[in-house]
Amino acid sequence: MVRATPVPNPADFADELDLLRRTPPQRLVADPAEVRGIPAPVVRRITDDPAAAAGRLADTMQSYWDLAFAEHWPRIRTLLEADVLWRANRLAIGGARALFDDLHESVTWQGDRLFAAGAGDFTGPVSGEGLLLVPSTMCWPDVRKMIGPYQSTIMYPVRGIATLWESGRPPVPAAIDALLGRTRAAMLVALAEPTSTTVLARRLAITPGGVSQHLSVLLGSGLVVRSRVGRSVLYRRTRSGDLLIASAG
């Protein structure tokens, strides 16, 4: 049996858990045998009732999610989706070379080959499923790689990871403040990277409705643009917005 790791779904954690609960029993029995260090009683408990084991694993992951991630997920998801948007634009404009040019210092595109330096040593063609790129907030500062029998995957530090825990209003040039007003100026500065209304509202301490009203003005002025990524709508400064901030700075 050829095993496959499910493609990550950044939109809905509940769907991920449902997929875990529906893991085929034969896989739940086979996989622990390939992992070193699992106590024999644990393996027997999984083998005796694979469906119950899948349920326990899913319930435990749900509890961990609720305690450690749920509160922060909107901010993390926005950063991940912004990276996906950035990569798509790079690929559309400059092809594979541009896509990998700023992915990570250890990943380079040379001719028709991709090189990802690291401790492992593997050379070969990518499978018919293609190469999966996974931005992550958990693997900095390195990349992590996966090869067959799984889909070939490179997990890399998400772009803008240093901004993940920024809070409060960003510093705003006085000239931009006077021109746009305090809130719109702060919003324009914050939109150096693609951001959702939810994250903007939390960072600037205003209501989502207030964010939408200010964004409408900035959109109409040509200072920001919006793009849809999955289920989210992200906003980012346009070239005109960048020039306005740069000239005031």
WOPELIN-V184927 format. One record per helix or strand. SS is the DSSP state (alpha for helix, beta for strand). FROM is the first residue (numbers start at 1). LEN is the number of residues. Records with the same first field share a line. If there is no record, write none. Layout:
SS = FROM-LEN + FROM-LEN
This chain:
alpha = 13-9 + 25-10 + 40-9 + 50-20 + 73-29 + 161-3 + 174-7 + 182-9 + 197-8 + 208-13 + 239-10
beta = 107-4 + 113-4 + 132-5 + 144-3 + 153-5 + 195-1 + 224-6 + 232-6
